[in-house]
Amino acid sequence: MFEVFKAYVRRQTTISDEELDILESHAKFKKLRKKQYLLQEGDVCRYHCFIASGLMRTYSVDGKGNEHIIRFATKDWWISDRESLLFGVLSKFNIDAIEESELILFDKDEMKVAMETVPVFGQLVTDILNKSFVINQNRIHEVISSTAEEKYQNFVKRYPDFALRVPQAMIASYLGITPETLSRLRNPKPKK
């Protein structure tokens, strides 16, 4: 499983085998079954999680039982609840596996040591966080300024693999539209 992480890091930066060994010494490994939780609302997030295989989601559940998916993540992506992880507060979110998944976990303190001990990894993490911030900023803008059709078209263009792997109801939740609206967008009626 760590070979996937090594290949990922090598694609991003120049790093020695010794530095990768240091990173491995700070890592833990976890497998999740489909629908198994990595984090539940009300718990404190303890790990920076790299996805070696599988598909995950981050979501909340409102008072009416409706799920609101804020993020999907797949192989070679990172997932966690940053607020809970950084500040030790109870999470507002659930993170679970949409597919069977394999994860590489770095707890908060181990991640800090790994980033300090292997500076190229520290820079890589900083770069990832900066890109993530921009992606989230653009997602917020899209959610508040785009039509349902634009949201769906952008989703399919940006994440064609997710459109095939994620259930329709989850895609609708992520886009902030009803499953019925999504069904109409996916299967438009021919104009007369």
C-alpha positions in Angstrom: 0.0 0.0 0.0 2.8 2.4 0.8 4.2 1.9 -2.7 1.2 3.9 -4.0 2.1 6.7 -1.7 5.8 6.6 -2.7 4.8 6.7 -6.4 2.5 9.7 -5.7 5.2 11.6 -3.8 7.8 10.9 -6.5 5.4 12.3 -9.2 5.1 15.5 -7.2 8.7 16.2 -6.1 12.3 14.8 -6.0 12.7 12.7 -2.9 15.3 10.1 -1.8 14.5 6.5 -0.7 15.8 7.4 2.7 13.3 10.3 3.0 10.5 8.0 1.9 11.5 5.5 4.5 11.2 8.3 7.1 7.7 9.1 5.9 6.8 5.4 6.1 8.0 5.3 9.7 5.4 8.0 10.5 2.5 6.3 8.7 -0.3 4.0 9.7 -2.4 1.9 7.4 -6.1 1.3 7.3 -8.6 -0.6 5.1 -12.2 0.4 5.0 -15.2 -1.6 3.8 -17.8 0.1 1.6 -19.9 2.3 3.8 -17.5 2.1 6.8 -16.7 5.3 8.6 -13.3 6.9 8.8 -14.8 9.8 10.9 -18.2 10.3 12.4 -19.9 13.6 13.3 -19.2 14.4 16.9 -15.7 12.7 17.0 -12.4 14.5 16.7 -10.5 14.0 13.5 -7.0 12.7 14.3 -5.5 11.9 10.9 -4.4 13.4 7.6 -5.5 10.6 5.3 -4.0 9.7 1.9 -6.2 7.5 -0.2 -4.1 4.6 -1.7 -7.2 3.1 -3.4 -11.0 3.5 -3.3 -13.4 6.3 -3.2 -14.5 8.4 -0.1 -16.8 11.2 0.7 -17.2 14.0 3.3 -20.7 14.9 4.3 -23.0 16.2 7.0 -26.6 15.2 7.8 -29.2 17.9 8.6 -32.0 17.8 11.1 -34.3 16.3 8.5 -31.9 13.4 7.7 -30.7 14.9 4.4 -27.1 14.3 3.4 -25.0 17.3 2.2 -21.9 16.0 0.5 -19.1 18.6 0.5 -16.4 16.5 -1.1 -15.5 13.3 -2.9 -11.9 12.0 -2.9 -10.3 9.1 -4.7 -6.8 7.5 -5.2 -3.9 9.8 -4.7 -6.1 12.4 -2.9 -6.1 13.5 0.7 -9.1 13.6 3.0 -9.8 14.8 6.6 -11.8 17.4 8.5 -9.2 20.2 8.7 -11.0 22.2 11.4 -11.4 19.2 13.7 -7.8 18.0 13.0 -6.1 21.3 13.6 -8.1 22.7 16.5 -9.3 19.5 18.2 -13.0 20.4 17.9 -15.8 17.9 17.4 -16.3 17.3 13.7 -19.5 18.5 12.0 -18.8 15.9 9.3 -18.8 12.2 8.5 -16.2 10.7 6.2 -16.9 7.2 4.9 -16.0 4.9 2.0 -18.2 4.8 -1.1 -16.0 1.9 -2.3 -13.7 -0.4 -0.4 -10.7 1.8 0.3 -7.1 1.6 1.6 -5.7 4.6 3.5 -2.4 5.8 4.7 -2.8 7.8 7.9 -0.6 10.4 9.5 -1.7 11.6 12.9 -1.3 15.3 13.6 1.9 15.1 15.5 3.5 12.5 13.2 2.6 14.6 10.2 4.3 17.7 11.8 7.5 15.7 12.5 7.4 14.2 8.9 7.1 17.6 7.3 9.9 19.0 9.4 12.2 16.0 9.0 11.6 15.8 5.2 11.4 19.4 4.0 10.5 18.5 0.4 7.4 16.6 1.8 6.6 19.7 4.0 6.7 21.8 0.8 4.5 19.3 -1.0 1.9 19.4 1.7 1.9 23.2 1.7 1.4 23.2 -2.1 -1.4 20.7 -1.8 -3.2 22.8 0.9 -2.8 25.9 -1.2 -4.3 24.1 -4.3 -7.1 22.7 -2.1 -8.0 26.2 -0.8 -8.3 27.5 -4.4 -10.4 24.5 -5.4 -12.7 25.0 -2.4 -13.0 28.7 -3.2 -14.0 28.0 -6.8 -16.5 25.4 -5.6 -18.2 27.9 -3.3 -18.4 30.4 -6.1 -19.8 27.8 -8.5 -22.4 26.7 -5.9 -23.7 30.2 -5.4 -23.6 31.4 -8.9 -24.3 28.6 -11.4 -27.5 26.9 -12.6 -28.1 23.3 -11.9 -27.3 22.4 -15.5 -24.0 24.3 -15.3 -23.1 22.6 -12.0 -23.7 19.2 -13.5 -21.9 19.9 -16.7 -18.8 21.2 -14.8 -18.9 18.2 -12.5 -18.9 15.7 -15.4 -16.1 17.7 -17.2 -14.0 18.0 -14.1 -14.6 14.5 -12.6 -15.7 12.2 -15.4 -14.7 9.1 -13.3 -16.9 10.2 -10.4 -19.9 10.6 -12.7 -19.6 6.8 -13.4 -18.7 5.6 -9.9 -20.8 7.7 -7.6 -24.5 6.9 -7.1 -26.8 9.5 -8.6 -28.3 10.6 -5.3 -24.8 11.4 -4.0 -24.0 13.4 -7.0 -27.2 15.4 -6.6 -26.3 16.0 -2.9 -22.9 17.2 -3.9 -24.4 19.6 -6.5 -27.1 20.8 -4.1 -29.9 19.7 -6.3 -32.6 17.0 -6.1 -32.1 13.6 -7.6 -35.1 14.3 -9.8 -33.4 17.4 -11.2 -30.2 15.5 -11.8 -32.2 12.8 -13.6 -33.7 15.4 -15.9 -30.2 16.9 -16.6 -28.8 13.5 -17.4 -31.6 12.4 -19.6 -33.1 15.5 -21.2 -36.3 15.0 -23.2 -36.0 15.7 -26.9 -37.4 19.1 -28.0 -40.6 18.9 -30.1 
